[in-house]
């Protein structure tokens, strides 16, 4: 088996597994998964920093208002 065939046979199952994780954990649809860069996917799936403060109600409200502006 050539190196190309080996890498291609690994890509499909790995991509399907990551797409499934993105769907279950992030609520991403397939198009959102395929449009994301590897860095975006890694950042979205990474745990928050240990020193991150929880999101407060005021911050959540502000973010929601900005989203609908």
C-alpha positions, -999 to 999 in steps of 0.1 A, spaced: 0 0 0 14 34 -9 19 62 15 -9 82 -2 -34 54 1 -25 50 38 -30 87 46 -63 87 26 -76 57 44 -69 74 77 -84 108 68 -120 96 63 -125 79 97 -107 106 115 -127 134 99 -159 115 106 -150 111 143 -141 148 146 -173 159 128 -192 138 153 -175 154 182 -181 188 168 -218 180 163 -223 165 198 -202 189 219 -205 221 199 -238 218 181 -220 223 147 -237 212 115 -215 196 88 -210 228 70 -198 246 101 -173 217 107 -159 218 72 -156 256 72 -136 257 104 -99 257 104 -80 230 124 -70 258 148 -106 269 153 -117 233 160 -89 229 185 -97 261 203 -134 252 204 -128 218 218 -100 228 243 -109 230 279 -111 266 293 -81 279 312 -81 269 348 -82 306 359 -111 316 337 -139 333 356 -174 320 350 -195 340 326 -217 364 346 -254 372 338 -245 408 327 -218 396 303 -242 370 289 -269 396 284 -244 420 267 -233 392 243 -269 383 235 -277 419 227 -247 423 205 -256 391 186 -291 405 178 -280 441 170 
